[in-house]
C-alpha cells in the first residue's frame, strides 16, 4: 500500500507519526510519503520560546527524530502545493490529512473523479481524537483504515456511510474483500439504497461461506418469477454475462483460465478477436479471466504477449512435458503434436491451474482458445 501523510502543526506531527508507526507495523510493505510545512522542518528545540504550558507538548521534526535516533521522514510542502496534491492523489492508495476537514476537502476537490478509482482519503484532527473517512470509504478501504488508525492512536472513527451505521450489507466493500470485479459501479448506489429498506435477493454461482449479512436474501435463479420484488433489483455473482434482475449489480469473480495456441507471428488483433469471440459466444465475462497459459515455444510471440499486456492478463508458458501431466480427455491433433510435442495445447494449458473445462478448443483465424473454471470460495 502507498500512503501519503500530511501534517500542518506541531501537534499534528505527533499524531501523524503515531499513525505512521502503526502503518509500518501493520503493513510490512507499506510505502509512506509524508509532508509538512516548511517552518516545522526548520524549527529545532533550541529555537522555541513559549511561556504557554501547551508548548510542553509541542515538538518539531528535529525533536521527535533526534530522540528516536532516526532521520526525518517528512518532506517540506513546496510553494506549488497543488502539484503535490495532484500527484499524490493519482498514485496513492490512501491519503491521510492531519488537520481540519476543510484543508483536506479543498486540496483533493479538483481531483475527485470516481469511487471506482479514487484513493482512500482520511482526515484526523491534530490531537487524534477523531478519524474521519472522507472519500472511498468502501472500495478504497477508507472506512476500514479509519477504524484501524483510530484504534491505534486511541481516537474515535467517525463513519458516515448509511450501510455501515445501519449495519447493512455494503456490496462494494464486500466485493473488494473477495476480489470481485464490479461491472457497473452505478449499480452499487441502487443496491445500497435497496438494502436500507428491505432484503435484496442475491444469486451466486460461487459458494459463499459464513452467515448471510443483514439486508441480503440468497435465492435460486428459478425463484425470481415468484415475487415481483425479486425481478426488480438484485445481485448476481458469477462469470456468466446473464442479468437475472431488471436492475442487476453484477459482481464478477476471477475464476476463468484461458489456454491459448496460435500460429507463428500471430498479431495481437488476431488474438484479441479470437479470445473475445470465444468468451462472447459462450456467455463468459472477460473480466472473469484470471490468467492465461500456453506452451513455452510461444513465449516469444509478440502479438500474444502484446494482447495479454494490454488486457493486464498474466500469462504462463509451460513445456510440453508439463502440459502432458494434465489429466482429461482432449481433442487430439497429430499435426499439433508433431510441432509442439503435445496433442492439444490450449485445453491442457487452460486446465493447468483450473478444475474443469468450460469451453473446449475453438479455432478462430489461426488462434486456438479454450477456457477452464477454477473453483473458488467466497466469504461473507
TORTORKE-338125 format. One record per residue (C-alpha): residue in one letter; x negated, y negated, z negated. Coordinates in nm, 4 decimals. Each point is the difference from the previous one (the first is absolute). Layout:
BEGIN
<pt votor="A" X="X" Y="Y" Z="Z"/>
...
END
This chain:
BEGIN
<pt votor="X" X="0.0000" Y="0.0000" Z="0.0000"/>
<pt votor="X" X="-0.1137" Y="-0.3512" Z="0.0821"/>
<pt votor="X" X="0.0886" Y="-0.2525" Z="-0.2690"/>
<pt votor="X" X="-0.0442" Y="-0.3762" Z="0.0096"/>
<pt votor="X" X="0.0186" Y="-0.1908" Z="-0.3293"/>
<pt votor="X" X="0.0390" Y="-0.3768" Z="-0.0436"/>
<pt votor="X" X="-0.0444" Y="-0.1860" Z="-0.3295"/>
<pt votor="X" X="0.0155" Y="-0.3759" Z="-0.0506"/>
<pt votor="X" X="-0.0676" Y="-0.0661" Z="-0.3704"/>
<pt votor="X" X="-0.2409" Y="0.1226" Z="-0.2674"/>
<pt votor="X" X="0.2732" Y="0.1937" Z="-0.1790"/>
<pt votor="X" X="0.1143" Y="0.1296" Z="0.3340"/>
<pt votor="X" X="-0.3484" Y="0.1372" Z="0.0570"/>
<pt votor="X" X="0.0257" Y="0.2041" Z="-0.3188"/>
<pt votor="X" X="0.3289" Y="0.1509" Z="0.1127"/>
<pt votor="X" X="-0.1339" Y="0.0623" Z="0.3492"/>
<pt votor="X" X="-0.3047" Y="0.1809" Z="-0.1360"/>
<pt votor="X" X="0.2140" Y="0.2256" Z="-0.2178"/>
<pt votor="X" X="0.2067" Y="0.0891" Z="0.3047"/>
<pt votor="X" X="-0.3102" Y="0.0626" Z="0.2054"/>
<pt votor="X" X="-0.1411" Y="0.2272" Z="-0.2696"/>
<pt votor="X" X="0.3207" Y="0.2037" Z="0.0130"/>
<pt votor="X" X="-0.0065" Y="0.0221" Z="0.3806"/>
<pt votor="X" X="-0.3590" Y="0.1229" Z="-0.0009"/>
<pt votor="X" X="0.0776" Y="0.2580" Z="-0.2663"/>
<pt votor="X" X="0.3206" Y="0.1305" Z="0.1562"/>
<pt votor="X" X="-0.1126" Y="-0.0036" Z="0.3629"/>
<pt votor="X" X="-0.3524" Y="0.1232" Z="0.0704"/>
<pt votor="X" X="0.0257" Y="-0.1207" Z="0.3603"/>
<pt votor="X" X="0.1309" Y="-0.3450" Z="-0.0903"/>
<pt votor="X" X="-0.1508" Y="-0.2833" Z="0.2039"/>
<pt votor="X" X="0.0481" Y="-0.3243" Z="-0.1893"/>
<pt votor="X" X="-0.0628" Y="-0.3493" Z="0.1345"/>
<pt votor="X" X="0.0475" Y="-0.2800" Z="-0.2524"/>
<pt votor="X" X="0.0191" Y="-0.3777" Z="0.0420"/>
<pt votor="X" X="0.0130" Y="-0.2920" Z="-0.2380"/>
<pt votor="X" X="-0.0378" Y="-0.3773" Z="0.0233"/>
<pt votor="X" X="-0.3449" Y="-0.1527" Z="0.0439"/>
<pt votor="X" X="-0.0079" Y="-0.1831" Z="-0.3347"/>
<pt votor="X" X="0.0347" Y="0.3252" Z="-0.1931"/>
<pt votor="X" X="-0.2862" Y="0.1504" Z="0.1970"/>
<pt votor="X" X="-0.2234" Y="-0.2892" Z="-0.1053"/>
<pt votor="X" X="0.0945" Y="-0.0197" Z="-0.3668"/>
<pt votor="X" X="-0.2154" Y="0.1554" Z="-0.2744"/>
<pt votor="X" X="0.0457" Y="0.0236" Z="-0.3747"/>
<pt votor="X" X="-0.2611" Y="-0.2758" Z="-0.0500"/>
<pt votor="X" X="0.1985" Y="-0.2463" Z="0.2091"/>
<pt votor="X" X="0.3264" Y="0.0419" Z="-0.1907"/>
<pt votor="X" X="0.1039" Y="-0.2525" Z="-0.2577"/>
<pt votor="X" X="0.3409" Y="0.0541" Z="-0.1575"/>
<pt votor="X" X="0.1438" Y="-0.0992" Z="-0.3334"/>
<pt votor="X" X="0.3243" Y="0.1818" Z="0.0756"/>
<pt votor="X" X="0.0272" Y="0.3369" Z="-0.1740"/>
<pt votor="X" X="0.1151" Y="0.1468" Z="0.3311"/>
<pt votor="X" X="-0.3537" Y="-0.0339" Z="0.1284"/>
<pt votor="X" X="-0.1043" Y="0.2832" Z="-0.2263"/>
<pt votor="X" X="0.1830" Y="0.2346" Z="0.2347"/>
<pt votor="X" X="-0.1160" Y="-0.1654" Z="0.3221"/>
<pt votor="X" X="-0.2891" Y="0.1415" Z="0.1978"/>
<pt votor="X" X="-0.1796" Y="-0.0684" Z="0.3211"/>
<pt votor="X" X="-0.1177" Y="0.2566" Z="0.2530"/>
<pt votor="X" X="-0.3502" Y="-0.0183" Z="-0.1474"/>
<pt votor="X" X="0.1216" Y="0.0602" Z="-0.3558"/>
<pt votor="X" X="0.1934" Y="0.3135" Z="0.0762"/>
<pt votor="X" X="-0.2509" Y="0.1626" Z="0.2224"/>
<pt votor="X" X="-0.3053" Y="-0.0925" Z="-0.2032"/>
<pt votor="X" X="0.1539" Y="0.1830" Z="-0.2956"/>
<pt votor="X" X="0.0662" Y="0.3080" Z="0.2118"/>
<pt votor="X" X="-0.3335" Y="-0.0165" Z="0.1734"/>
<pt votor="X" X="0.1645" Y="0.0086" Z="0.3432"/>
<pt votor="X" X="-0.0164" Y="-0.2371" Z="0.2940"/>
<pt votor="X" X="0.3044" Y="-0.2107" Z="0.0819"/>
<pt votor="X" X="0.2497" Y="0.1730" Z="0.2272"/>
<pt votor="X" X="0.1785" Y="-0.3242" Z="0.0829"/>
<pt votor="X" X="-0.0552" Y="-0.2162" Z="0.3037"/>
<pt votor="X" X="0.0885" Y="-0.3692" Z="0.0181"/>
<pt votor="X" X="0.3055" Y="-0.0985" Z="0.1998"/>
<pt votor="X" X="-0.1239" Y="-0.2120" Z="0.2902"/>
<pt votor="X" X="0.1434" Y="-0.3296" Z="0.1156"/>
<pt votor="X" X="0.1990" Y="0.1844" Z="0.2651"/>
<pt votor="X" X="0.2010" Y="0.2086" Z="-0.2415"/>
<pt votor="X" X="0.2667" Y="0.0751" Z="0.2580"/>
<pt votor="X" X="-0.2548" Y="0.1974" Z="0.1986"/>
<pt votor="X" X="-0.0724" Y="0.2199" Z="-0.3019"/>
<pt votor="X" X="0.3672" Y="0.0641" Z="-0.0754"/>
<pt votor="X" X="0.0721" Y="0.0791" Z="0.3636"/>
<pt votor="X" X="-0.2895" Y="0.2427" Z="0.0347"/>
<pt votor="X" X="0.0586" Y="0.1783" Z="-0.3300"/>
<pt votor="X" X="0.3726" Y="0.0306" Z="0.0685"/>
<pt votor="X" X="-0.0812" Y="0.1856" Z="0.3209"/>
<pt votor="X" X="-0.2588" Y="0.2411" Z="-0.1423"/>
<pt votor="X" X="0.1063" Y="0.0575" Z="-0.3627"/>
<pt votor="X" X="0.2178" Y="0.2786" Z="-0.1335"/>
<pt votor="X" X="0.0839" Y="-0.2179" Z="-0.2987"/>
<pt votor="X" X="-0.0490" Y="-0.3674" Z="-0.0883"/>
<pt votor="X" X="0.0053" Y="-0.0954" Z="-0.3681"/>
<pt votor="X" X="0.0441" Y="-0.3649" Z="-0.0998"/>
<pt votor="X" X="-0.0722" Y="-0.0983" Z="-0.3591"/>
<pt votor="X" X="0.1779" Y="-0.3317" Z="-0.0334"/>
<pt votor="X" X="0.3421" Y="-0.1436" Z="0.0686"/>
<pt votor="X" X="0.2453" Y="0.1715" Z="0.2318"/>
<pt votor="X" X="0.0140" Y="-0.3220" Z="0.1997"/>
<pt votor="X" X="-0.3706" Y="0.0245" Z="0.0844"/>
<pt votor="X" X="0.0441" Y="0.3539" Z="0.1286"/>
<pt votor="X" X="0.3156" Y="-0.0731" Z="0.1981"/>
<pt votor="X" X="-0.1375" Y="-0.3097" Z="0.1732"/>
<pt votor="X" X="-0.3244" Y="0.1716" Z="0.0959"/>
<pt votor="X" X="0.1549" Y="0.3139" Z="0.1493"/>
<pt votor="X" X="0.3127" Y="-0.1566" Z="0.1531"/>
<pt votor="X" X="-0.1469" Y="-0.0723" Z="0.3473"/>
<pt votor="X" X="-0.1092" Y="0.3620" Z="0.0461"/>
<pt votor="X" X="0.3024" Y="0.1994" Z="-0.1195"/>
<pt votor="X" X="0.1195" Y="0.2117" Z="0.2924"/>
<pt votor="X" X="0.1618" Y="0.3337" Z="-0.0839"/>
<pt votor="X" X="0.0557" Y="0.2237" Z="-0.3016"/>
<pt votor="X" X="-0.1337" Y="0.2820" Z="0.2150"/>
<pt votor="X" X="-0.3440" Y="-0.1601" Z="0.0314"/>
<pt votor="X" X="-0.0453" Y="-0.2750" Z="-0.2603"/>
<pt votor="X" X="-0.2347" Y="0.0797" Z="-0.2904"/>
<pt votor="X" X="0.1134" Y="0.0264" Z="-0.3571"/>
<pt votor="X" X="-0.0094" Y="-0.3438" Z="-0.1631"/>
<pt votor="X" X="-0.0001" Y="-0.0359" Z="-0.3776"/>
<pt votor="X" X="-0.0080" Y="-0.3048" Z="-0.2241"/>
<pt votor="X" X="-0.0984" Y="-0.0067" Z="-0.3682"/>
<pt votor="X" X="-0.0076" Y="-0.2991" Z="-0.2308"/>
<pt votor="X" X="-0.3432" Y="-0.0965" Z="-0.1280"/>
<pt votor="X" X="0.0607" Y="0.1620" Z="-0.3401"/>
<pt votor="X" X="0.1137" Y="0.3262" Z="0.1542"/>
<pt votor="X" X="0.3365" Y="-0.0069" Z="-0.1747"/>
<pt votor="X" X="0.1995" Y="0.0642" Z="0.3176"/>
<pt votor="X" X="-0.0911" Y="0.1857" Z="0.3175"/>
<pt votor="X" X="0.2384" Y="-0.0600" Z="0.2905"/>
<pt votor="X" X="0.0107" Y="0.1814" Z="0.3348"/>
<pt votor="X" X="0.0862" Y="-0.2632" Z="0.2608"/>
<pt votor="X" X="-0.0295" Y="0.1869" Z="0.3287"/>
<pt votor="X" X="0.0088" Y="0.3605" Z="0.1259"/>
<pt votor="X" X="0.1284" Y="0.1407" Z="-0.3244"/>
<pt votor="X" X="0.0804" Y="0.3406" Z="0.1494"/>
<pt votor="X" X="-0.1896" Y="0.0727" Z="0.3213"/>
<pt votor="X" X="-0.3044" Y="-0.1992" Z="-0.1054"/>
<pt votor="X" X="0.0173" Y="0.1394" Z="-0.3531"/>
<pt votor="X" X="0.0124" Y="-0.3367" Z="-0.1775"/>
<pt votor="X" X="0.2601" Y="0.1132" Z="-0.2540"/>
<pt votor="X" X="-0.1993" Y="0.3037" Z="-0.1023"/>
<pt votor="X" X="-0.3274" Y="-0.1932" Z="-0.0120"/>
<pt votor="X" X="0.1592" Y="-0.2759" Z="-0.2098"/>
<pt votor="X" X="0.1214" Y="0.2571" Z="-0.2515"/>
<pt votor="X" X="-0.3460" Y="0.1537" Z="-0.0278"/>
<pt votor="X" X="-0.1810" Y="-0.3340" Z="-0.0287"/>
<pt votor="X" X="0.2443" Y="-0.1283" Z="-0.2607"/>
<pt votor="X" X="-0.0496" Y="0.3129" Z="-0.2095"/>
<pt votor="X" X="-0.3782" Y="-0.0252" Z="0.0331"/>
<pt votor="X" X="-0.0200" Y="-0.3602" Z="-0.1228"/>
<pt votor="X" X="0.2847" Y="0.0132" Z="-0.2517"/>
<pt votor="X" X="0.2431" Y="-0.2082" Z="0.2030"/>
<pt votor="X" X="0.3520" Y="0.0473" Z="0.1327"/>
<pt votor="X" X="0.0810" Y="0.0831" Z="0.3603"/>
<pt votor="X" X="0.2903" Y="-0.2029" Z="0.1390"/>
<pt votor="X" X="0.1699" Y="0.2165" Z="0.2627"/>
<pt votor="X" X="0.2827" Y="-0.1648" Z="0.1957"/>
<pt votor="X" X="0.0946" Y="0.2481" Z="0.2752"/>
<pt votor="X" X="0.3598" Y="0.1131" Z="-0.0460"/>
<pt votor="X" X="-0.0550" Y="0.3730" Z="0.0481"/>
<pt votor="X" X="-0.2737" Y="0.0043" Z="-0.2631"/>
<pt votor="X" X="0.1809" Y="-0.1951" Z="-0.2695"/>
<pt votor="X" X="0.3152" Y="0.2084" Z="0.0558"/>
<pt votor="X" X="-0.2016" Y="0.3220" Z="-0.0038"/>
<pt votor="X" X="0.1111" Y="0.0922" Z="0.3506"/>
<pt votor="X" X="-0.1773" Y="0.1768" Z="0.2835"/>
<pt votor="X" X="-0.2454" Y="-0.2203" Z="0.1932"/>
<pt votor="X" X="-0.0289" Y="0.1568" Z="0.3423"/>
<pt votor="X" X="-0.3050" Y="-0.1948" Z="0.1145"/>
<pt votor="X" X="-0.2007" Y="0.0584" Z="-0.3188"/>
<pt votor="X" X="0.0883" Y="0.3699" Z="0.0072"/>
<pt votor="X" X="-0.0987" Y="0.0245" Z="0.3675"/>
<pt votor="X" X="-0.3421" Y="-0.1465" Z="-0.0759"/>
<pt votor="X" X="-0.0583" Y="0.2451" Z="-0.2863"/>
<pt votor="X" X="0.0813" Y="0.2939" Z="0.2271"/>
<pt votor="X" X="-0.1882" Y="-0.1282" Z="0.3057"/>
<pt votor="X" X="0.3167" Y="-0.0335" Z="0.2077"/>
<pt votor="X" X="0.0254" Y="-0.2354" Z="0.2960"/>
<pt votor="X" X="0.2902" Y="-0.2466" Z="-0.0134"/>
<pt votor="X" X="0.1336" Y="-0.0126" Z="0.3540"/>
<pt votor="X" X="0.1980" Y="-0.3246" Z="-0.0349"/>
<pt votor="X" X="-0.0934" Y="-0.2198" Z="-0.2935"/>
<pt votor="X" X="0.3268" Y="-0.1944" Z="0.0368"/>
<pt votor="X" X="0.1944" Y="0.3066" Z="-0.1106"/>
<pt votor="X" X="-0.1697" Y="-0.0062" Z="-0.3420"/>
<pt votor="X" X="0.2015" Y="-0.3095" Z="-0.0904"/>
<pt votor="X" X="0.3224" Y="0.1729" Z="0.1090"/>
<pt votor="X" X="-0.0732" Y="0.3049" Z="-0.2152"/>
<pt votor="X" X="-0.1115" Y="-0.2089" Z="-0.2986"/>
<pt votor="X" X="0.3307" Y="-0.1889" Z="0.0058"/>
<pt votor="X" X="0.1946" Y="0.3244" Z="0.0308"/>
<pt votor="X" X="-0.1667" Y="0.1825" Z="-0.2919"/>
<pt votor="X" X="0.0904" Y="-0.2890" Z="-0.2311"/>
<pt votor="X" X="0.3686" Y="0.0669" Z="0.0700"/>
<pt votor="X" X="0.0309" Y="0.3754" Z="0.0508"/>
<pt votor="X" X="-0.1814" Y="0.3251" Z="0.0618"/>
<pt votor="X" X="-0.1603" Y="0.0086" Z="0.3438"/>
<pt votor="X" X="-0.0085" Y="0.3309" Z="0.1908"/>
<pt votor="X" X="-0.3384" Y="0.1416" Z="0.0919"/>
<pt votor="X" X="-0.0848" Y="0.2801" Z="0.2418"/>
<pt votor="X" X="-0.3496" Y="0.1473" Z="-0.0093"/>
<pt votor="X" X="-0.1671" Y="0.2591" Z="0.2180"/>
<pt votor="X" X="-0.2778" Y="0.0110" Z="-0.2599"/>
<pt votor="X" X="0.0196" Y="0.1544" Z="-0.3450"/>
<pt votor="X" X="0.0022" Y="-0.2613" Z="-0.2757"/>
<pt votor="X" X="-0.1066" Y="0.1018" Z="-0.3492"/>
<pt votor="X" X="0.1319" Y="-0.1521" Z="-0.3203"/>
<pt votor="X" X="0.3189" Y="-0.1653" Z="-0.1241"/>
<pt votor="X" X="0.2027" Y="-0.2006" Z="0.2517"/>
<pt votor="X" X="-0.0166" Y="-0.3697" Z="-0.0977"/>
<pt votor="X" X="0.2959" Y="-0.2195" Z="-0.0839"/>
<pt votor="X" X="0.1723" Y="-0.1370" Z="0.3088"/>
<pt votor="X" X="-0.0791" Y="0.2981" Z="0.2269"/>
<pt votor="X" X="0.2142" Y="0.2992" Z="0.0946"/>
<pt votor="X" X="-0.1705" Y="0.2793" Z="0.1952"/>
<pt votor="X" X="0.2357" Y="0.1571" Z="0.2546"/>
<pt votor="X" X="-0.0116" Y="0.2453" Z="0.2883"/>
<pt votor="X" X="0.0332" Y="-0.1460" Z="0.3473"/>
<pt votor="X" X="0.3185" Y="0.1964" Z="0.0554"/>
<pt votor="X" X="0.1702" Y="-0.1922" Z="-0.2817"/>
<pt votor="X" X="-0.0152" Y="-0.3393" Z="0.1717"/>
<pt votor="X" X="0.3419" Y="0.0345" Z="0.1585"/>
<pt votor="X" X="0.1702" Y="0.0688" Z="-0.3335"/>
<pt votor="X" X="-0.0194" Y="-0.3561" Z="-0.1294"/>
<pt votor="X" X="0.0102" Y="-0.3315" Z="0.1937"/>
<pt votor="X" X="-0.2595" Y="-0.1482" Z="-0.2360"/>
<pt votor="X" X="-0.2402" Y="0.2784" Z="0.0933"/>
<pt votor="X" X="0.0169" Y="-0.0999" Z="0.3657"/>
<pt votor="X" X="-0.0610" Y="-0.3675" Z="-0.0611"/>
<pt votor="X" X="-0.3341" Y="-0.0348" Z="-0.1799"/>
<pt votor="X" X="-0.2625" Y="0.2493" Z="-0.1081"/>
<pt votor="X" X="-0.3594" Y="0.1201" Z="-0.0030"/>
<pt votor="X" X="-0.1498" Y="0.2657" Z="0.2237"/>
<pt votor="X" X="-0.3418" Y="0.1548" Z="-0.0706"/>
<pt votor="X" X="-0.1573" Y="0.2030" Z="0.2782"/>
<pt votor="X" X="-0.1960" Y="-0.0109" Z="0.3239"/>
<pt votor="X" X="0.3037" Y="0.0348" Z="0.2256"/>
<pt votor="X" X="0.1190" Y="-0.3025" Z="0.1967"/>
<pt votor="X" X="0.3579" Y="0.0627" Z="-0.1169"/>
<pt votor="X" X="0.2054" Y="-0.2731" Z="-0.1689"/>
<pt votor="X" X="0.2525" Y="0.1798" Z="-0.2221"/>
<pt votor="X" X="0.1656" Y="-0.3188" Z="-0.1273"/>
<pt votor="X" X="0.1350" Y="-0.3096" Z="0.1724"/>
<pt votor="X" X="-0.2592" Y="-0.1955" Z="-0.1968"/>
<pt votor="X" X="-0.2941" Y="0.2308" Z="-0.0602"/>
<pt votor="X" X="-0.3139" Y="-0.0755" Z="-0.1960"/>
<pt votor="X" X="-0.2367" Y="0.2468" Z="0.1637"/>
<pt votor="X" X="-0.3000" Y="0.1009" Z="-0.2105"/>
<pt votor="X" X="-0.2474" Y="0.1998" Z="0.2054"/>
<pt votor="X" X="-0.2382" Y="0.2524" Z="-0.1580"/>
<pt votor="X" X="-0.3320" Y="0.0581" Z="0.1730"/>
<pt votor="X" X="0.0458" Y="0.3737" Z="0.0442"/>
<pt votor="X" X="-0.0664" Y="0.0570" Z="0.3714"/>
<pt votor="X" X="-0.3297" Y="0.1213" Z="0.1439"/>
<pt votor="X" X="-0.0766" Y="-0.0260" Z="0.3718"/>
<pt votor="X" X="-0.2117" Y="0.2382" Z="0.2022"/>
<pt votor="X" X="-0.1433" Y="-0.1491" Z="0.3205"/>
<pt votor="X" X="-0.1648" Y="0.1481" Z="0.3063"/>
<pt votor="X" X="-0.0899" Y="-0.1911" Z="0.3137"/>
<pt votor="X" X="-0.1825" Y="0.0120" Z="0.3272"/>
<pt votor="X" X="-0.3396" Y="-0.1651" Z="0.0337"/>
<pt votor="X" X="-0.0170" Y="-0.3804" Z="0.0135"/>
<pt votor="X" X="0.3638" Y="-0.0420" Z="-0.0936"/>
<pt votor="X" X="0.1191" Y="-0.3580" Z="-0.0471"/>
<pt votor="X" X="0.1352" Y="-0.1447" Z="-0.3236"/>
<pt votor="X" X="0.3219" Y="-0.0859" Z="0.1796"/>
<pt votor="X" X="0.0474" Y="0.3620" Z="0.1076"/>
<pt votor="X" X="-0.0455" Y="0.1161" Z="-0.3592"/>
<pt votor="X" X="0.2431" Y="-0.2640" Z="-0.1196"/>
<pt votor="X" X="0.2613" Y="0.0987" Z="0.2538"/>
<pt votor="X" X="-0.0312" Y="0.3693" Z="-0.0859"/>
<pt votor="X" X="0.0172" Y="-0.0455" Z="-0.3770"/>
<pt votor="X" X="0.2904" Y="-0.2426" Z="0.0108"/>
<pt votor="X" X="0.1914" Y="0.2152" Z="0.2468"/>
<pt votor="X" X="-0.0337" Y="0.3106" Z="-0.2144"/>
<pt votor="X" X="0.0960" Y="-0.1796" Z="-0.3196"/>
<pt votor="X" X="0.2962" Y="-0.1785" Z="0.1570"/>
<pt votor="X" X="0.1316" Y="0.3103" Z="0.1764"/>
<pt votor="X" X="-0.0062" Y="0.1906" Z="-0.3290"/>
<pt votor="X" X="0.1412" Y="-0.2743" Z="-0.2199"/>
<pt votor="X" X="-0.3153" Y="-0.0520" Z="-0.2059"/>
<pt votor="X" X="-0.1048" Y="-0.3435" Z="-0.1274"/>
<pt votor="X" X="-0.3493" Y="-0.1041" Z="0.1003"/>
<pt votor="X" X="-0.0445" Y="-0.1519" Z="-0.3455"/>
<pt votor="X" X="0.0215" Y="0.3537" Z="-0.1434"/>
<pt votor="X" X="-0.3268" Y="0.1064" Z="0.1632"/>
<pt votor="X" X="-0.2584" Y="0.0587" Z="-0.2727"/>
<pt votor="X" X="-0.2931" Y="0.1009" Z="0.2180"/>
<pt votor="X" X="-0.0984" Y="0.1670" Z="0.3260"/>
<pt votor="X" X="-0.2434" Y="0.2749" Z="0.0920"/>
<pt votor="X" X="-0.1690" Y="0.1448" Z="0.3066"/>
<pt votor="X" X="-0.2961" Y="0.2164" Z="0.1005"/>
<pt votor="X" X="-0.3551" Y="-0.1298" Z="-0.0465"/>
<pt votor="X" X="-0.0798" Y="-0.0087" Z="0.3727"/>
<pt votor="X" X="0.2519" Y="-0.2866" Z="0.0223"/>
<pt votor="X" X="-0.1697" Y="-0.2062" Z="-0.2692"/>
<pt votor="X" X="-0.1529" Y="-0.2280" Z="0.2613"/>
<pt votor="X" X="0.3182" Y="-0.0718" Z="0.1962"/>
<pt votor="X" X="0.0226" Y="-0.3773" Z="-0.0198"/>
<pt votor="X" X="0.3620" Y="-0.0164" Z="0.1100"/>
<pt votor="X" X="0.1047" Y="0.2369" Z="-0.2766"/>
<pt votor="X" X="-0.2099" Y="-0.1829" Z="-0.2592"/>
<pt votor="X" X="0.1252" Y="-0.3393" Z="0.1144"/>
<pt votor="X" X="0.3648" Y="0.0977" Z="-0.0339"/>
<pt votor="X" X="-0.0479" Y="0.1459" Z="-0.3464"/>
<pt votor="X" X="-0.1904" Y="-0.3086" Z="-0.1105"/>
<pt votor="X" X="0.2691" Y="-0.2330" Z="0.1374"/>
<pt votor="X" X="0.2705" Y="0.1920" Z="-0.1878"/>
<pt votor="X" X="-0.2132" Y="0.0383" Z="-0.3139"/>
<pt votor="X" X="0.0405" Y="0.3776" Z="0.0113"/>
<pt votor="X" X="-0.2991" Y="0.1944" Z="-0.1396"/>
<pt votor="X" X="-0.1134" Y="0.2802" Z="0.2291"/>
<pt votor="X" X="-0.2092" Y="0.3051" Z="-0.0878"/>
<pt votor="X" X="-0.1849" Y="0.2221" Z="0.2457"/>
<pt votor="X" X="-0.0446" Y="0.3719" Z="-0.0625"/>
<pt votor="X" X="-0.2140" Y="0.2661" Z="0.1609"/>
<pt votor="X" X="0.1601" Y="0.2853" Z="0.1952"/>
<pt votor="X" X="-0.0981" Y="0.2343" Z="-0.2820"/>
<pt votor="X" X="0.1781" Y="-0.2170" Z="-0.2556"/>
<pt votor="X" X="0.3125" Y="-0.0238" Z="0.2148"/>
<pt votor="X" X="0.0077" Y="0.3783" Z="0.0403"/>
<pt votor="X" X="0.0431" Y="0.0368" Z="-0.3766"/>
<pt votor="X" X="0.3502" Y="-0.1474" Z="0.0225"/>
<pt votor="X" X="0.2662" Y="0.2686" Z="-0.0181"/>
<pt votor="X" X="0.3138" Y="0.0034" Z="0.2109"/>
<pt votor="X" X="0.1413" Y="0.0715" Z="0.3427"/>
<pt votor="X" X="-0.1223" Y="-0.2407" Z="0.2645"/>
<pt votor="X" X="0.0590" Y="-0.0625" Z="0.3678"/>
<pt votor="X" X="-0.3142" Y="0.1520" Z="0.1500"/>
<pt votor="X" X="-0.1865" Y="-0.1393" Z="0.3009"/>
<pt votor="X" X="-0.2886" Y="0.1984" Z="0.1464"/>
<pt votor="X" X="-0.1203" Y="-0.3118" Z="0.1806"/>
<pt votor="X" X="-0.0164" Y="-0.1959" Z="-0.3258"/>
<pt votor="X" X="-0.1749" Y="0.2903" Z="-0.1714"/>
<pt votor="X" X="-0.2603" Y="0.0158" Z="0.2746"/>
<pt votor="X" X="-0.0761" Y="-0.3713" Z="-0.0370"/>
<pt votor="X" X="0.0263" Y="-0.0410" Z="-0.3776"/>
<pt votor="X" X="-0.0379" Y="0.3449" Z="-0.1515"/>
<pt votor="X" X="0.3512" Y="-0.0047" Z="-0.1489"/>
<pt votor="X" X="0.3235" Y="0.0863" Z="0.1804"/>
<pt votor="X" X="0.2023" Y="-0.2947" Z="-0.1388"/>
<pt votor="X" X="-0.1563" Y="-0.3180" Z="-0.1315"/>
<pt votor="X" X="0.2880" Y="-0.2294" Z="-0.0886"/>
<pt votor="X" X="0.2203" Y="0.2439" Z="-0.1951"/>
<pt votor="X" X="-0.2877" Y="0.1369" Z="-0.2048"/>
<pt votor="X" X="-0.1329" Y="-0.3505" Z="-0.0616"/>
<pt votor="X" X="0.3402" Y="-0.1223" Z="-0.1152"/>
<pt votor="X" X="0.0211" Y="0.2810" Z="-0.2558"/>
<pt votor="X" X="-0.3489" Y="-0.0460" Z="-0.1447"/>
<pt votor="X" X="0.1409" Y="-0.2192" Z="-0.2799"/>
<pt votor="X" X="0.3695" Y="0.0836" Z="0.0323"/>
<pt votor="X" X="0.2429" Y="0.2796" Z="-0.0878"/>
<pt votor="X" X="0.2372" Y="0.0570" Z="0.2890"/>
<pt votor="X" X="0.0398" Y="-0.0963" Z="0.3626"/>
<pt votor="X" X="0.2433" Y="-0.2744" Z="0.0923"/>
<pt votor="X" X="-0.0752" Y="-0.0357" Z="0.3707"/>
<pt votor="X" X="-0.1812" Y="0.2634" Z="0.2033"/>
<pt votor="X" X="-0.2516" Y="-0.0842" Z="0.2719"/>
<pt votor="X" X="0.1396" Y="-0.2614" Z="0.2358"/>
<pt votor="X" X="-0.1873" Y="-0.1203" Z="0.3069"/>
<pt votor="X" X="0.0358" Y="-0.3603" Z="0.1155"/>
<pt votor="X" X="-0.2247" Y="-0.1183" Z="0.2847"/>
<pt votor="X" X="-0.3199" Y="0.1725" Z="-0.1057"/>
<pt votor="X" X="0.0572" Y="-0.0237" Z="-0.3751"/>
<pt votor="X" X="0.1265" Y="0.2841" Z="-0.2178"/>
<pt votor="X" X="0.1764" Y="-0.0885" Z="-0.3229"/>
<pt votor="X" X="0.1286" Y="0.2106" Z="-0.2871"/>
<pt votor="X" X="0.1426" Y="-0.1134" Z="-0.3337"/>
<pt votor="X" X="0.0068" Y="0.1801" Z="-0.3334"/>
<pt votor="X" X="0.1555" Y="-0.0693" Z="-0.3391"/>
<pt votor="X" X="-0.1944" Y="-0.0363" Z="-0.3233"/>
<pt votor="X" X="0.2012" Y="0.0843" Z="-0.3120"/>
<pt votor="X" X="-0.0105" Y="-0.2802" Z="-0.2560"/>
<pt votor="X" X="0.1890" Y="-0.0773" Z="-0.3206"/>
<pt votor="X" X="0.1267" Y="-0.3316" Z="-0.1218"/>
<pt votor="X" X="0.0537" Y="-0.1085" Z="-0.3603"/>
<pt votor="X" X="0.2716" Y="-0.2189" Z="-0.1434"/>
END
